[in-house]
Amino acid sequence: MTTPVEAPAPNPRYFSNGEGVQVVYNLRDASPYAELGYEEVDEAAYLASLPDLTPSPLPASTGGE
């Protein structure tokens, strides 16, 4: 008896409707998301749009004084 070879998990796909983002794994057909008004977003672009949550080690600027 042979065991089936598992394929590597596909990369997540990101869909945005302007208010939020849905991250979907194992998606074969994106048309339902398009029908709901979602647009597919590139993963790198989405991750770059997130705010940087790490605090700066430098003090905040006080207006150039």
Secondary structure as the mmCIF struct_conf table of DSSP 4:
data_model
#
loop_
_struct_conf.conf_type_id
_struct_conf.id
_struct_conf.beg_label_comp_id
_struct_conf.beg_label_asym_id
_struct_conf.beg_label_seq_id
_struct_conf.end_label_comp_id
_struct_conf.end_label_asym_id
_struct_conf.end_label_seq_id
HELX_LH_PP_P HELX_LH_PP_P1 THR A 3 PRO A 12
STRN STRN1 ARG A 13 SER A 16
BEND BEND1 GLY A 18 GLU A 19
STRN STRN2 VAL A 21 VAL A 24
BEND BEND2 TYR A 25 ASN A 26
BEND BEND3 ARG A 28 ARG A 28
HELX_RH_AL_P HELX_RH_AL_P1 SER A 31 GLU A 35
TURN_TY1_P TURN_TY1_P1 LEU A 36 GLY A 37
STRN STRN3 GLU A 39 VAL A 41
HELX_RH_AL_P HELX_RH_AL_P2 GLU A 43 SER A 49
BEND BEND4 LEU A 50 LEU A 50
BEND BEND5 THR A 54 THR A 54
HELX_LH_PP_P HELX_LH_PP_P2 PRO A 55 SER A 56
BEND BEND6 PRO A 57 LEU A 58
HELX_LH_PP_P HELX_LH_PP_P3 PRO A 59 SER A 61
BEND BEND7 GLY A 63 GLY A 63
#
